[in-house]
Amino acid sequence: MAKRTLTQKQQTVFEFLQRYVSEHQGSPLIREIQQGCQITSYKSAIDRLNALERKGYIRRTPNKHRGITLTERALPEPEAAAVRVGNETVQVSSAL
C-alpha cells in the first residue's frame, strides 16, 4: 500500500517525532512538538497530529501525556541495492 502524502507542515511534525523518539526513546508532549516545530497554536499542533494519525503514521493513546507511537507505516521503506555478480547486476533488497 502506498503511503498517503503529507503536507509540508505534517512532514515537519513527523520528522520532529522521528528525531525525538530516536533521541529520547519516548514520545514528546504536545507542547514540546509545538515548540520544536515553531507552531504558534496548541490547536494547530493537535490538528497536525490528528492528520498523521488519520494517515496511519502515528497512533495516539487517549488520556496519556506521552502517548504517541510511530506505526510501522512510519518506518522507512527498505532500500534496494544493486550488486554486481560476475557480469550481471542484481537488485538486492535490505528487507529480511
C-alpha positions as a Markdown table, in Angstrom:
| # | Residue | x | y | z |
|---|---|---|---|---|
| 1 | Met | 0.0 | 0.0 | 0.0 |
| 2 | Ala | 1.4 | 3.4 | -0.9 |
| 3 | Lys | 1.8 | 6.0 | 1.8 |
| 4 | Arg | -0.6 | 8.8 | 1.8 |
| 5 | Thr | 1.3 | 12.0 | 1.1 |
| 6 | Leu | 1.9 | 14.5 | 3.9 |
| 7 | Thr | 1.7 | 18.3 | 3.7 |
| 8 | Gln | 4.9 | 20.2 | 4.4 |
| 9 | Lys | 3.6 | 21.1 | 7.9 |
| 10 | Gln | 2.7 | 17.5 | 8.6 |
| 11 | Gln | 6.1 | 16.3 | 7.3 |
| 12 | Thr | 7.8 | 18.8 | 9.7 |
| 13 | Val | 5.9 | 17.4 | 12.7 |
| 14 | Phe | 6.5 | 13.8 | 11.6 |
| 15 | Glu | 10.3 | 14.4 | 11.2 |
| 16 | Phe | 10.3 | 16.0 | 14.6 |
| 17 | Leu | 8.6 | 13.0 | 16.1 |
| 18 | Gln | 11.1 | 10.6 | 14.5 |
| 19 | Arg | 14.1 | 12.6 | 15.8 |
| 20 | Tyr | 12.6 | 13.0 | 19.3 |
| 21 | Val | 11.8 | 9.3 | 19.7 |
| 22 | Ser | 15.2 | 8.4 | 18.4 |
| 23 | Glu | 16.9 | 10.7 | 20.9 |
| 24 | His | 14.7 | 10.2 | 23.9 |
| 25 | Gln | 13.3 | 6.7 | 23.5 |
| 26 | Gly | 9.8 | 8.1 | 24.2 |
| 27 | Ser | 7.3 | 10.4 | 22.7 |
| 28 | Pro | 7.1 | 14.2 | 23.3 |
| 29 | Leu | 4.4 | 16.2 | 24.9 |
| 30 | Ile | 2.2 | 18.2 | 22.6 |
| 31 | Arg | 3.8 | 21.4 | 23.9 |
| 32 | Glu | 7.2 | 20.1 | 23.0 |
| 33 | Ile | 6.0 | 19.4 | 19.5 |
| 34 | Gln | 4.6 | 22.9 | 19.3 |
| 35 | Gln | 7.9 | 24.4 | 20.4 |
| 36 | Gly | 10.1 | 22.1 | 18.4 |
| 37 | Cys | 8.2 | 22.8 | 15.2 |
| 38 | Gln | 7.6 | 26.5 | 15.9 |
| 39 | Ile | 3.8 | 26.0 | 15.8 |
| 40 | Thr | 2.1 | 29.1 | 17.3 |
| 41 | Ser | -1.1 | 27.4 | 18.3 |
| 42 | Tyr | -1.7 | 24.4 | 20.5 |
| 43 | Lys | -4.7 | 23.5 | 18.4 |
| 44 | Ser | -2.6 | 23.6 | 15.2 |
| 45 | Ala | -0.3 | 21.0 | 16.7 |
| 46 | Ile | -3.3 | 18.8 | 17.7 |
| 47 | Asp | -4.7 | 19.2 | 14.1 |
| 48 | Arg | -1.3 | 18.0 | 12.6 |
| 49 | Leu | -1.2 | 15.0 | 15.0 |
| 50 | Asn | -4.7 | 14.1 | 14.1 |
| 51 | Ala | -3.8 | 14.2 | 10.4 |
| 52 | Leu | -0.8 | 12.0 | 11.0 |
| 53 | Glu | -2.9 | 9.5 | 12.9 |
| 54 | Arg | -5.6 | 9.5 | 10.2 |
| 55 | Lys | -3.0 | 8.8 | 7.6 |
| 56 | Gly | -1.6 | 6.0 | 9.6 |
| 57 | Tyr | 1.8 | 7.4 | 10.6 |
| 58 | Ile | 1.2 | 7.5 | 14.3 |
| 59 | Arg | -1.1 | 6.1 | 16.9 |
| 60 | Arg | -2.2 | 8.1 | 20.0 |
| 61 | Thr | -3.2 | 6.7 | 23.3 |
| 62 | Pro | -6.1 | 8.7 | 24.7 |
| 63 | Asn | -5.6 | 10.5 | 28.1 |
| 64 | Lys | -1.9 | 9.8 | 28.1 |
| 65 | His | 0.5 | 12.7 | 28.0 |
| 66 | Arg | 3.3 | 10.9 | 26.1 |
| 67 | Gly | 1.0 | 8.6 | 24.2 |
| 68 | Ile | 2.3 | 9.0 | 20.7 |
| 69 | Thr | 3.6 | 5.9 | 18.9 |
| 70 | Leu | 5.1 | 5.7 | 15.5 |
| 71 | Thr | 3.5 | 3.0 | 13.4 |
| 72 | Glu | 5.1 | 0.5 | 11.0 |
| 73 | Arg | 3.9 | 2.8 | 8.2 |
| 74 | Ala | 6.2 | 5.5 | 9.6 |
| 75 | Leu | 9.3 | 3.3 | 9.3 |
| 76 | Pro | 11.5 | 4.0 | 6.3 |
| 77 | Glu | 10.9 | 1.6 | 3.4 |
| 78 | Pro | 13.7 | -0.9 | 2.8 |
| 79 | Glu | 16.2 | 0.3 | 0.2 |
| 80 | Ala | 17.3 | -1.9 | -2.7 |
| 81 | Ala | 20.9 | -2.0 | -3.7 |
| 82 | Ala | 22.5 | -3.1 | -7.0 |
| 83 | Val | 25.2 | -5.7 | -6.6 |
| 84 | Arg | 27.4 | -6.9 | -9.4 |
| 85 | Val | 27.6 | -10.7 | -9.6 |
| 86 | Gly | 30.0 | -11.7 | -12.4 |
| 87 | Asn | 28.8 | -9.9 | -15.5 |
| 88 | Glu | 25.3 | -9.3 | -14.1 |
| 89 | Thr | 23.9 | -6.6 | -11.9 |
| 90 | Val | 21.4 | -7.9 | -9.4 |
| 91 | Gln | 18.9 | -5.9 | -7.3 |
| 92 | Val | 19.1 | -6.9 | -3.6 |
| 93 | Ser | 16.6 | -5.7 | -1.0 |
| 94 | Ser | 17.8 | -5.0 | 2.5 |
| 95 | Ala | 14.5 | -6.3 | 3.9 |
| 96 | Leu | 14.7 | -9.5 | 5.9 |
